[in-house]
């Protein structure tokens, strides 16, 4: 599931996958509405962690329970990277993904880990952004601009964001597979 939030921490986009999974409409999920489907016991940790990531403009991972459309809560990992304008490096917000958490060997506790998600990186060291990261930054910037100035292209930008998400996930999966071999 893919989402975008602006620099103020308000959700500006959720993918069709989010809407199908949670049963939320687009309008319900936007702004702070996405938090309505976070388990009540996890909500404070998740929202405070997210707001701190916004304040620090840093990548993060959130572990929490998310309500499916059938009312059952499932554990998810929510990981996001900050996006910056390509030339001026102004903070735009976040591009994030949510996936079901299915590793039974790790204790399940709601938590926020700031500075822990490095898309496309195989180590904790700093590296320059990948081409996919740069593309995602441009797409997020285009999404924000389209909301106010060019709504006619919003569907095309949404499709491009979904394609970028798929490509980034494949890149991360390949890096993880490579690490497991070593």
C-alpha positions in Angstrom: 0.0 0.0 0.0 1.4 3.4 -0.9 0.8 6.8 0.7 2.0 10.4 0.5 2.1 13.0 3.2 3.0 16.7 2.9 5.5 18.6 4.9 2.9 19.3 7.6 2.3 15.6 8.1 -1.1 15.5 6.5 -1.8 12.6 4.2 -2.4 13.8 0.7 -2.7 10.4 -1.1 -3.4 6.8 -0.4 -3.3 4.1 -3.0 -6.3 2.0 -4.0 -4.7 -0.9 -2.1 -5.0 1.1 1.1 -8.6 1.9 0.4 -9.4 -1.7 -0.4 -7.5 -3.1 2.6 -8.9 -0.6 5.2 -12.3 0.1 3.7 -11.6 3.8 4.0 -12.6 6.2 1.3 -10.0 8.6 -0.1 -11.7 11.4 1.8 -11.7 9.5 5.1 -8.0 8.6 4.8 -6.7 12.1 3.9 -5.3 14.6 6.4 -5.1 12.9 9.8 -7.9 10.4 8.9 -5.6 7.5 8.2 -4.9 7.2 11.9 -8.6 6.3 12.5 -7.8 2.7 11.4 -4.8 2.3 13.6 -5.5 0.2 16.7 -6.5 2.5 19.6 -3.7 1.1 21.8 -1.1 1.8 19.1 -2.4 5.2 17.9 -0.4 7.5 20.2 2.9 5.7 19.5 2.3 5.8 15.7 1.1 9.4 15.5 3.8 10.7 17.8 6.5 8.8 15.9 5.2 10.1 12.6 5.0 13.7 13.8 8.6 13.4 15.1 9.7 12.1 11.8 8.1 15.1 10.1 9.8 17.4 12.5 13.2 15.8 11.9 12.5 15.2 8.2 13.9 11.7 8.5 13.1 8.3 7.3 11.2 5.9 9.6 9.6 2.6 10.2 6.3 2.2 12.2 5.1 -1.2 13.6 1.5 -1.2 14.5 -1.9 -2.9 14.1 -4.1 -1.7 11.3 -7.8 -2.4 11.0 -8.8 -4.3 7.8 -12.2 -3.6 6.2 -13.6 -6.6 8.0 -12.8 -5.1 11.4 -9.8 -7.4 12.2 -6.6 -5.8 13.2 -3.3 -7.1 11.6 0.3 -6.1 12.2 1.9 -3.9 9.6 5.2 -2.3 8.8 4.9 1.3 7.6 8.1 2.6 6.2 8.7 6.0 4.6 11.4 8.2 3.2 11.4 12.0 3.2 11.2 13.7 -0.1 12.9 17.0 -1.0 12.7 19.2 -4.1 15.4 18.3 -6.5 17.1 21.7 -6.9 16.4 23.5 -3.6 16.2 20.5 -1.3 13.0 21.9 0.4 11.2 19.3 2.5 8.1 18.1 0.6 6.8 15.3 2.9 7.0 11.5 2.7 6.5 8.7 0.3 5.6 5.6 2.3 4.6 2.0 2.0 2.6 -0.2 4.3 2.9 -4.0 4.2 1.5 -6.8 6.4 3.9 -8.0 9.1 4.3 -11.7 9.0 7.5 -12.6 10.9 6.4 -14.6 13.9 9.9 -14.6 15.3 9.9 -10.9 16.1 7.9 -9.6 19.2 4.9 -7.6 18.1 4.9 -4.3 19.9 3.8 -0.9 18.5 6.8 1.2 18.0 8.4 4.0 15.9 12.0 3.8 14.6 13.3 7.1 13.2 16.2 7.1 10.8 15.9 3.4 10.2 14.5 3.0 6.7 17.0 3.5 3.9 15.4 2.6 0.5 17.8 1.0 -1.9 20.6 0.8 0.7 22.2 -2.4 1.8 24.0 -0.9 4.8 23.4 1.7 7.4 26.0 4.0 5.8 24.9 7.2 4.0 24.7 7.0 0.3 23.5 9.2 -2.5 19.9 8.7 -3.5 19.1 6.1 -6.2 17.5 7.0 -9.5 14.2 5.6 -8.1 14.5 7.8 -5.0 14.9 10.9 -7.3 12.0 9.8 -9.5 9.8 9.4 -6.4 10.8 12.9 -5.2 9.8 14.4 -8.5 6.5 12.5 -8.5 5.7 13.6 -5.0 6.4 17.2 -6.0 4.2 16.8 -9.1 1.4 15.2 -6.9 1.5 18.2 -4.6 1.4 20.7 -7.4 -1.3 18.8 -9.3 -3.7 19.0 -6.3 -3.8 22.8 -6.7 -2.9 23.6 -10.2 -3.4 20.6 -12.5 -6.0 18.1 -11.2 -6.5 16.7 -14.7 -3.1 14.9 -14.4 -3.7 13.5 -10.9 -4.6 10.0 -12.2 -1.4 9.8 -14.3 0.7 10.9 -11.4 -1.0 8.3 -9.2 -0.2 5.6 -11.7 3.4 6.8 -11.9 3.7 6.8 -8.1 2.4 3.2 -8.0 5.0 2.2 -10.6 7.8 3.9 -8.7 6.6 2.1 -5.5 6.7 -1.3 -7.3 10.2 -0.6 -8.7 11.5 0.6 -5.3 10.0 -2.5 -3.6 11.7 -4.8 -6.1 15.0 -2.9 -5.5 14.7 -3.3 -1.7 13.7 -7.0 -2.1 16.7 -7.7 -4.2 19.0 -5.9 -1.7 17.5 -7.9 1.2 17.9 -11.2 -0.8 21.5 -10.3 -1.4 22.1 -9.7 2.3 20.5 -13.0 3.3 22.9 -14.9 1.0 25.9 -13.4 2.8 
